[in-house]
């Protein structure tokens, strides 16, 4: 199964260690979602015409179960994610409500990358 990540689970971030047994598949684009940053962590919400750039991983059931425990306040959904010329179905953790600062570029970066 595939997972699209856009924030703290990406390479270079602390929670990426939870994907150590997963296979990185490449860059993905989640369309019709907007990316927001709060004081705690980033999140995506459904927004027509927006896009979020992240990473796609192949994960197992055990990893998915662990992520479900830490992604409190998020809903796991299956969404289309574009990877180059193809579209794949991947799990994405989303929020229903907005509340942070919009990330206009659609790419979440840590303080070292800004």
C-alpha positions as CSV (number, residue, x, y, z in Angstrom):
1,X,0.0,0.0,0.0
2,X,1.1,3.6,-0.7
3,X,1.3,6.6,1.7
4,X,1.7,10.2,0.6
5,X,3.5,12.4,3.2
6,X,3.9,16.1,3.2
7,X,5.2,17.2,6.5
8,X,7.0,15.7,9.5
9,X,7.2,12.3,7.9
10,X,9.2,13.5,5.0
11,X,13.0,12.9,4.6
12,X,15.0,15.3,6.8
13,X,12.3,15.5,9.5
14,X,12.2,13.7,12.8
15,X,9.2,11.4,12.2
16,X,10.7,10.0,9.0
17,X,12.3,7.4,11.2
18,X,8.8,5.8,11.5
19,X,9.2,5.0,7.7
20,X,12.5,3.2,8.1
21,X,11.1,-0.1,6.9
22,X,9.2,1.5,4.1
23,X,10.3,2.0,0.5
24,X,10.6,5.5,-0.9
25,X,8.8,5.6,-4.3
26,X,9.4,9.3,-5.3
27,X,7.9,12.7,-5.3
28,X,4.1,13.0,-5.5
29,X,1.6,15.8,-6.0
30,X,-1.7,15.9,-4.1
31,X,-4.1,18.0,-6.1
32,X,-7.1,19.9,-4.8
33,X,-5.7,20.2,-1.3
34,X,-4.1,23.2,0.4
35,X,-1.2,22.9,2.8
36,X,-1.2,24.7,6.2
37,X,1.3,25.1,9.0
38,X,0.3,25.4,12.6
39,X,2.5,25.8,15.7
40,X,2.5,22.0,16.1
41,X,2.6,20.5,12.6
42,X,1.5,20.9,9.0
43,X,-1.8,19.6,7.7
44,X,-3.8,19.5,4.5
45,X,-7.4,20.3,3.8
46,X,-9.6,20.0,0.7
47,X,-9.2,23.1,-1.5
48,X,-10.1,23.2,-5.2
49,X,-7.3,24.3,-7.5
50,X,-4.5,24.0,-4.8
51,X,-1.7,21.3,-4.7
52,X,0.7,19.9,-2.2
53,X,4.1,18.4,-3.0
54,X,5.3,15.5,-0.9
55,X,6.8,12.1,-0.9
56,X,5.2,8.6,-1.6
57,X,6.2,5.5,0.3
58,X,5.3,1.9,0.1
59,X,4.3,0.9,3.6
60,X,3.1,-2.3,5.4
61,X,0.2,-2.8,7.8
62,X,2.4,-2.5,10.9
63,X,3.7,0.9,9.8
64,X,0.1,2.1,9.0
65,X,-1.1,1.0,12.5
66,X,1.8,3.0,14.1
67,X,1.0,6.1,12.0
68,X,-2.7,5.8,12.9
69,X,-1.7,6.1,16.6
70,X,0.5,9.2,16.2
71,X,-1.7,11.0,13.6
72,X,-4.3,12.0,16.3
73,X,-6.7,14.6,15.0
74,X,-6.2,13.5,11.4
75,X,-8.4,11.4,9.1
76,X,-6.8,8.8,6.9
77,X,-8.2,8.9,3.4
78,X,-7.4,7.3,0.0
79,X,-6.6,9.9,-2.6
80,X,-5.2,10.2,-6.1
81,X,-1.6,11.3,-6.1
82,X,0.2,12.3,-9.3
83,X,3.7,10.9,-9.7
84,X,5.1,12.2,-13.0
85,X,2.8,11.0,-15.8
86,X,0.9,8.4,-13.7
87,X,-1.7,8.7,-10.9
88,X,-1.5,6.3,-7.9
89,X,-3.9,5.8,-5.0
90,X,-2.3,6.5,-1.7
91,X,-3.3,7.0,1.9
92,X,-3.1,10.6,3.1
93,X,-3.7,12.0,6.6
94,X,-6.0,15.1,6.3
95,X,-7.8,17.5,8.5
96,X,-11.4,18.7,8.1
97,X,-10.9,22.2,9.5
98,X,-8.4,24.9,8.6
99,X,-6.6,26.9,11.3
100,X,-3.0,27.5,10.5
101,X,-1.0,29.7,8.2
102,X,-1.3,28.8,4.5
103,X,1.9,27.4,2.8
104,X,1.6,29.1,-0.6
105,X,4.3,27.0,-2.3
106,X,2.6,23.7,-1.3
107,X,5.9,22.4,0.1
108,X,6.5,22.1,3.8
109,X,10.1,22.9,4.9
110,X,11.7,22.8,8.3
111,X,13.6,25.8,9.7
112,X,16.9,24.6,8.2
113,X,15.3,24.6,4.7
114,X,13.8,28.1,4.8
